[in-house]
Amino acid sequence: MSDPIVVAGSGLAGYTLVRELRRLDASAPVVVVTRDDGAVYSKPMLSNALAAGRTAATLATADAAGAAAQFGASVLAGQPIEAIDPAARALRLASGERIAYRALVLALGADPIRVPLEGDGAGDVLTVNDRADYARFRDAIEAAADVTILGAGLIGCEFANDLRLSGRNVRVVEPAAWPLGRLVPQTVGDAFAQRLREAGVELRLGATATSIARRAGGGYRVRLTGDEAVDTDVVLSAIGLRPRTALAAAAGLRTNRGIAVDRLLRSSDPAIYALGDCAEVDGLVLPFVMPLMHAARALARTLCGEETRLRYPAMPVVVKTPAAPLTVAPPPPDASGAWECIAGADGSLEASFIDAQGTLLGFALLGGTPAARQALSRRLPAVLD
Ligand SMILES: Cc1cc2nc3c(=O)[nH]c(=O)nc-3n(C[C@H](O)[C@H](O)[C@H](O)COP(=O)(O)OP(=O)(O)OC[C@H]3O[C@@H](n4cnc5c(N)ncnc54)[C@H](O)[C@@H]3O)c2cc1C
């Protein structure tokens, strides 16, 4: 029997690929190797699970054995991969076991970025990027009345709204002048901030945390630039993510911001592919669900013998902040053009990024109807055609 297709990672990227593979080929041997517990879950739910009363356990829809049965695959859970040997087409696990592959798919995700902080509490700062992190976070906030979040990006704002809905005081510390600075223009950022404030979220914009000290009676003192200090029970960092490239780089694969792959999702080694948060596809790192779904569909066909170039349509992202419902489709980073904002009679705010030819290249819609969102989405060009 030929060696299996080995999928490294059991997040949305890894398991979506296996599901797509099974649609096309019921019998090809597939092995999933993962260092976590191999449970199936939807990561975006981590930032709206509190108000929904979900625990780490109830977020999982199947455990590793259930996933193996569902996908007709072997799932090796709790097995960190230590090295890839491209010449031998084999992986080495931390346990010492070697696994040969005919094709290897890296779906290793990304690590939370940590900013350097002074103080004896700096090591206690939490991040939430998987179910195990969420379990620790739930334990930490059990008795907490006040939570400080570092970073007002998409994930920081979603946690702020969710924590507020669960009845806690929430403060978000952000160096930029408005939240979601990489995704929306200032007019939308200001209006979004206003709605979060009205929901009771405290936003400290233009501020940076410099040190976190443990307090004698419990909790932390967070010192901000300008020598201001705030006392809080829990500190959560949501600064951003960095693709996990170390295994690939150590194996001699080309890496840049992510594991560099072409439109076939193929790395610089012809038998190794990558998708999801760890991958840089044709120069783009897009750590969201829609890109990995498109990548999984295309890659499954390629692995089944029908070479399929990845195409990304426009992929707007819905920000899960019920206090300030927002959909964003940021323009490409190198695009030239200008934002135009229109306030709707229904209280919505629509910002369009338009180039010199009058083409819509991105948008941000605060409030508004699903129909308005769809109309804007339809006018956007494909991200990768
Ligand atoms: C809180 C939060 C909310 C989000 N909300 C949204 C949203 O609303 N909409 C949206 O589009 N996107 C959202 N995202 C992003 C989206 O969830 C991710 O893009 C997606 O889940 C990434 O999936 P992945 O499989 O690439 O990575 P992961 O889910 O991180 O999976 C990586 C896998 O690799 C395994 N692994 C890593 N290293 C090793 C190793 N050495 N050996 C073996 N296994 C290893 C891990 O155990 C894990 O199974 C959100 C992200 C977060 C954190």
Ligand as a Chemical Component Dictionary entry (heavy atoms), coordinates in Angstrom:
data_LIG
# 
_chem_comp.id                   LIG 
_chem_comp.type                 NON-POLYMER 
_chem_comp.pdbx_formal_charge   0 
_chem_comp.three_letter_code    LIG 
# 
loop_
_chem_comp_atom.comp_id 
_chem_comp_atom.atom_id 
_chem_comp_atom.alt_atom_id 
_chem_comp_atom.type_symbol 
_chem_comp_atom.charge 
_chem_comp_atom.model_Cartn_x 
_chem_comp_atom.model_Cartn_y 
_chem_comp_atom.model_Cartn_z 
_chem_comp_atom.pdbx_ordinal 
LIG C1  C1  C 0 -10.621 34.167 18.898 1  
LIG C2  C2  C 0 -10.618 34.061 17.412 2  
LIG C3  C3  C 0 -11.745 34.431 16.682 3  
LIG C4  C4  C 0 -11.751 34.341 15.301 4  
LIG N1  N1  N 0 -12.870 34.729 14.619 5  
LIG C5  C5  C 0 -12.889 34.636 13.267 6  
LIG C6  C6  C 0 -14.058 35.004 12.519 7  
LIG O1  O1  O 0 -15.056 35.437 13.078 8  
LIG N2  N2  N 0 -14.036 34.871 11.167 9  
LIG C7  C7  C 0 -12.930 34.387 10.510 10 
LIG O2  O2  O 0 -12.950 34.283 9.277  11 
LIG N3  N3  N 0 -11.803 34.038 11.186 12 
LIG C8  C8  C 0 -11.760 34.139 12.537 13 
LIG N4  N4  N 0 -10.639 33.769 13.229 14 
LIG C9  C9  C 0 -9.512  33.174 12.480 15 
LIG C10 C10 C 0 -9.791  31.694 12.170 16 
LIG O3  O3  O 0 -10.379 31.074 13.281 17 
LIG C11 C11 C 0 -8.469  31.019 11.785 18 
LIG O4  O4  O 0 -8.043  31.609 10.567 19 
LIG C12 C12 C 0 -8.557  29.519 11.589 20 
LIG O5  O5  O 0 -9.289  28.880 12.624 21 
LIG C13 C13 C 0 -7.143  28.931 11.495 22 
LIG O6  O6  O 0 -7.201  27.548 11.376 23 
LIG P1  P1  P 0 -5.856  26.701 11.203 24 
LIG O7  O7  O 0 -6.295  25.285 11.065 25 
LIG O8  O8  O 0 -5.011  27.296 10.127 26 
LIG O9  O9  O 0 -5.040  26.912 12.548 27 
LIG P2  P2  P 0 -5.307  26.280 14.015 28 
LIG O10 O10 O 0 -6.736  26.147 14.299 29 
LIG O11 O11 O 0 -4.476  27.095 14.963 30 
LIG O12 O12 O 0 -4.701  24.806 13.928 31 
LIG C14 C14 C 0 -3.331  24.560 13.972 32 
LIG C15 C15 C 0 -3.144  23.094 14.289 33 
LIG O13 O13 O 0 -1.749  22.762 14.178 34 
LIG C16 C16 C 0 -1.373  21.965 15.295 35 
LIG N5  N5  N 0 0.064   22.106 15.472 36 
LIG C17 C17 C 0 0.800   23.244 15.559 37 
LIG N6  N6  N 0 2.115   22.948 15.687 38 
LIG C18 C18 C 0 2.230   21.582 15.674 39 
LIG C19 C19 C 0 3.319   20.673 15.753 40 
LIG N7  N7  N 0 4.586   21.063 15.889 41 
LIG N8  N8  N 0 3.042   19.350 15.703 42 
LIG C20 C20 C 0 1.747   18.895 15.548 43 
LIG N9  N9  N 0 0.682   19.722 15.467 44 
LIG C21 C21 C 0 0.918   21.051 15.518 45 
LIG C22 C22 C 0 -2.218  22.526 16.428 46 
LIG O14 O14 O 0 -2.308  21.607 17.491 47 
LIG C23 C23 C 0 -3.552  22.726 15.706 48 
LIG O15 O15 O 0 -4.275  21.504 15.656 49 
LIG C24 C24 C 0 -10.601 33.866 14.613 50 
LIG C25 C25 C 0 -9.456  33.505 15.341 51 
LIG C26 C26 C 0 -9.466  33.596 16.723 52 
LIG C27 C27 C 0 -8.229  33.214 17.502 53 
# 
loop_
_chem_comp_bond.comp_id 
_chem_comp_bond.atom_id_1 
_chem_comp_bond.atom_id_2 
_chem_comp_bond.value_order 
_chem_comp_bond.pdbx_ordinal 
LIG C1  C2  SING 1  
LIG C2  C3  SING 2  
LIG C2  C26 DOUB 3  
LIG C3  C4  DOUB 4  
LIG C4  N1  SING 5  
LIG C4  C24 SING 6  
LIG N1  C5  DOUB 7  
LIG C5  C6  SING 8  
LIG C5  C8  SING 9  
LIG C6  O1  DOUB 10 
LIG C6  N2  SING 11 
LIG N2  C7  SING 12 
LIG C7  O2  DOUB 13 
LIG C7  N3  SING 14 
LIG N3  C8  DOUB 15 
LIG C8  N4  SING 16 
LIG N4  C9  SING 17 
LIG N4  C24 SING 18 
LIG C9  C10 SING 19 
LIG C10 O3  SING 20 
LIG C10 C11 SING 21 
LIG C11 O4  SING 22 
LIG C11 C12 SING 23 
LIG C12 O5  SING 24 
LIG C12 C13 SING 25 
LIG C13 O6  SING 26 
LIG O6  P1  SING 27 
LIG P1  O7  DOUB 28 
LIG P1  O8  SING 29 
LIG P1  O9  SING 30 
LIG O9  P2  SING 31 
LIG P2  O10 DOUB 32 
LIG P2  O11 SING 33 
LIG P2  O12 SING 34 
LIG O12 C14 SING 35 
LIG C14 C15 SING 36 
LIG C15 O13 SING 37 
LIG C15 C23 SING 38 
LIG O13 C16 SING 39 
LIG C16 N5  SING 40 
LIG C16 C22 SING 41 
LIG N5  C17 SING 42 
LIG N5  C21 SING 43 
LIG C17 N6  DOUB 44 
LIG N6  C18 SING 45 
LIG C18 C19 SING 46 
LIG C18 C21 DOUB 47 
LIG C19 N7  SING 48 
LIG C19 N8  DOUB 49 
LIG N8  C20 SING 50 
LIG C20 N9  DOUB 51 
LIG N9  C21 SING 52 
LIG C22 O14 SING 53 
LIG C22 C23 SING 54 
LIG C23 O15 SING 55 
LIG C24 C25 DOUB 56 
LIG C25 C26 SING 57 
LIG C26 C27 SING 58 
# 
